[in-house]
Amino acid sequence: MIRLKNEAATPVYRVSFSEDKGGLKGAVDIAVSTHVLDAEIYRPLTAFLGGTYPQKADAAAYAPKAAEALSGFQAEGFVAENRRISGFLNENPRSVAANEDAAVLLGAFALRENSGAFWNPLPVCARATAHLAYAEFLTGKPSDSADALLADLLIGLMADTKARCQRQIEELQKFASARSVLSHWAAATRYRNSRDWRVPLDPSGATLLEKIEKYRAWCDAGGTGPAMADLLKTKPEEIPDWSRITLETSWSVDAGHRFTPGFLAAELQEAAKVLERPIPGSAVEAKAFVAALNMRPVPVVSKDSDGKWKLDVIDPPMWAQNAQRHICHAIFETWYFLAEMWGVPEEAQGFWTEMKGAFSEMDLFPAVALLRYQSVPETRPYVPALDRLFKEQPELVPDVVWYRAGAPRYSDLFPDVRREAAAWFDPPILTGTAYRYPSRGKQLTNFQHPTLEQLKPIYAVAPLQQGVVADYLAAKFKGAASESDLRAVAGPLLDYCMPVVREAAKRAGRDFALREKLLKTMADIDPDSAVELAGFYQKQKQPEKAAAAFQLYVDKASDRVSVSNQCRWLVNYYFDHGQSEEALEVAKMAAEVYSFDGLETYALLLERMHRLPDAEQAYQNIAERYEDAAPLYLFYKRNTGDPGLAAKAGKMEVGVFPSGIKDVTVASFSGRPKSGVLIEEENSLLRDCGLKSGDIVVAFDRRQVDTFEQYMFIRSLSDSPSFRLIAYHDGEYREVQVSIPERIFGVKMVTLK
């Protein structure tokens, strides 16, 4: 299938057939007048195929039941419906109603996928479109059935054709009086389309389908914290969906503690059930399980082991690919929680070693590894497998993996991947849809900073897509915008969708009253964002209001680690205003979370209160938990008036720097360094400073550092974001001037061995 060169607004694609393809020969042009997954646009193709297949529909009676059976929205229901519908279609392949029911099954199957960075329902939606197109061909006209409407709506939800979906939801509701289950589907699809989590749900009468879609809407648009708090008011069903959805969005350490334990086990259990394989408990079983997950796609109609033609609406390879994506999601997010969120590197490494042993032969495991690793040396072993994926199964590769492989630091490992990605993702946004916006557009092409002209057709298709709307606001309003201007673009999203409200607040310019209003809206939606309101009041030099906003944040925010990391201003405010008890209460809360900043906030307050023994213990807690003795050393240095503390400062300095702290310049070094700090990862902050993975830092602020402990020690001697590094870079020593928040690059650095 190739796109014809044309200047028309409606793109035209040509599908060619040769005689070795079932005896077909010729070409069909398909004009994408609506969107690329709309069954209606494939009329020319089905008419062409009609010369080979009988046009008369089967007369056998068929009662559509998929909508009723699937409202439970769990794997068992999909397995049973797949067996029922596939069995009927094998005997009656020209049944219009059964093909429409098959499309409902496939659309619901796509709706249920929540696999994070690995999300890819496109093949399932394409097959659903094929069933609808064939049903339309059999009748010779568009269907007016509720099932065809529901199937088309579900496909549109996946493709993000939101304006059209909104109209279809209203049409679907009209069928509900005759078929009550459709009211549940209308409610669920409304949540999915608008992400308006505010619409109330009756827990006693709601289906699991509706509960899941409301939770997804709340996580996406309102914030994981309040969504999770609401979910946990009652005992949620023991299903993997809650973990899948929560860990797709921006989530907290608390969410990780609640939703990563058991996540992978639940995915393996579901996969074992649908693939009819035992959960791997031995090396032999693991190998067979991975082989099942790696099943390659087959034609919709294929031959069984007896040579008989058969049709599976959802065939085993489709189940396998869906399960593999979910397993990859569970592996990556569990590792990410352990390594990056909770900060327990030994547990994270143990988990990753276990995963490599069990799943290294899984097709998508190299993609997980590419997302998990940040350095070229760690990634290199996975290059052959990733190359095979890019070349042989590009449809399986998540867009974020294409993007990561195309990063500058991997140019030697994947020299062709940017060109291959540009060819594969052409056009970046599927015609007539907002599918995978913004990841397909922003990560893989020159669509990273879309213009208003580029956004207009996408906005027309999906005026409720939060990423599209946020970018449209940014492109349309370069200066200040009024509330009515913002409302004209954002519509109802301005009342409940956090990403859109946040972008609108940026567009308020110097209209501080409007910005305050929008920031208050954000704090009402998700108390975790009250810290942004507090920051606004700080900049406006309104400390009393800032303190009130900070206290709201402390009292109600769900992400307690972030709260403990950001409450120092409030602690100091209370202490400076004679409210020592209030300051101590907040500081104790911060320390109990046991984050680095929380412990340090508590220690600093104790020091200000001249409770030096208690402060020393708090600093020692930091040194023990985070293996960073610099704050304790600085405490001793600040309090050298106490002979005992002065002696401890000297002893610590000798412990970290046995030969003393040495002042150095670039000229102090020659040859390849034998000691220093190796940079194992890189990010934009590091690259902007002219550094990269593999560089070796030998001095911080012109003081020699031979170990990572010394690096952290010197780094902590100042709060200034500006500092100098001397690094061994591309075979020579160079000094770079750096200015970054909190003096932290956010990449892995280790002592050179």
Secondary structure as GFF3:
##gff-version 3
##sequence-region A 1 753
A	DSSP	beta_strand	2	3	.	.	.	ID=ss1
A	DSSP	beta_strand	12	21	.	.	.	ID=ss2
A	DSSP	beta_strand	24	31	.	.	.	ID=ss3
A	DSSP	three_ten_helix	39	42	.	.	.	ID=ss4
A	DSSP	alpha_helix	43	49	.	.	.	ID=ss5
A	DSSP	alpha_helix	66	69	.	.	.	ID=ss6
A	DSSP	three_ten_helix	70	72	.	.	.	ID=ss7
A	DSSP	alpha_helix	75	91	.	.	.	ID=ss8
A	DSSP	alpha_helix	96	111	.	.	.	ID=ss9
A	DSSP	three_ten_helix	116	118	.	.	.	ID=ss10
A	DSSP	alpha_helix	122	139	.	.	.	ID=ss11
A	DSSP	alpha_helix	146	159	.	.	.	ID=ss12
A	DSSP	alpha_helix	162	174	.	.	.	ID=ss13
A	DSSP	alpha_helix	181	194	.	.	.	ID=ss14
A	DSSP	alpha_helix	208	217	.	.	.	ID=ss15
A	DSSP	pi_helix	218	222	.	.	.	ID=ss16
A	DSSP	alpha_helix	224	231	.	.	.	ID=ss17
A	DSSP	alpha_helix	241	246	.	.	.	ID=ss18
A	DSSP	alpha_helix	253	259	.	.	.	ID=ss19
A	DSSP	alpha_helix	263	275	.	.	.	ID=ss20
A	DSSP	alpha_helix	283	293	.	.	.	ID=ss21
A	DSSP	beta_strand	301	303	.	.	.	ID=ss22
A	DSSP	beta_strand	309	311	.	.	.	ID=ss23
A	DSSP	alpha_helix	316	336	.	.	.	ID=ss24
A	DSSP	pi_helix	337	341	.	.	.	ID=ss25
A	DSSP	alpha_helix	345	359	.	.	.	ID=ss26
A	DSSP	alpha_helix	365	372	.	.	.	ID=ss27
A	DSSP	alpha_helix	376	379	.	.	.	ID=ss28
A	DSSP	three_ten_helix	380	382	.	.	.	ID=ss29
A	DSSP	alpha_helix	383	392	.	.	.	ID=ss30
A	DSSP	three_ten_helix	394	396	.	.	.	ID=ss31
A	DSSP	alpha_helix	399	405	.	.	.	ID=ss32
A	DSSP	three_ten_helix	408	410	.	.	.	ID=ss33
A	DSSP	alpha_helix	417	424	.	.	.	ID=ss34
A	DSSP	alpha_helix	439	444	.	.	.	ID=ss35
A	DSSP	alpha_helix	452	461	.	.	.	ID=ss36
A	DSSP	alpha_helix	466	476	.	.	.	ID=ss37
A	DSSP	alpha_helix	483	490	.	.	.	ID=ss38
A	DSSP	alpha_helix	493	496	.	.	.	ID=ss39
A	DSSP	alpha_helix	498	506	.	.	.	ID=ss40
A	DSSP	alpha_helix	512	525	.	.	.	ID=ss41
A	DSSP	three_ten_helix	527	529	.	.	.	ID=ss42
A	DSSP	alpha_helix	530	539	.	.	.	ID=ss43
A	DSSP	alpha_helix	543	556	.	.	.	ID=ss44
A	DSSP	alpha_helix	560	566	.	.	.	ID=ss45
A	DSSP	alpha_helix	568	576	.	.	.	ID=ss46
A	DSSP	alpha_helix	580	593	.	.	.	ID=ss47
A	DSSP	alpha_helix	596	608	.	.	.	ID=ss48
A	DSSP	alpha_helix	612	626	.	.	.	ID=ss49
A	DSSP	alpha_helix	630	638	.	.	.	ID=ss50
A	DSSP	alpha_helix	643	656	.	.	.	ID=ss51
A	DSSP	three_ten_helix	666	668	.	.	.	ID=ss52
A	DSSP	beta_strand	677	679	.	.	.	ID=ss53
A	DSSP	alpha_helix	684	688	.	.	.	ID=ss54
A	DSSP	beta_strand	696	700	.	.	.	ID=ss55
A	DSSP	beta_strand	703	704	.	.	.	ID=ss56
A	DSSP	alpha_helix	708	715	.	.	.	ID=ss57
A	DSSP	beta_strand	722	729	.	.	.	ID=ss58
A	DSSP	beta_strand	732	739	.	.	.	ID=ss59
A	DSSP	three_ten_helix	741	743	.	.	.	ID=ss60
A	DSSP	beta_strand	749	751	.	.	.	ID=ss61
###
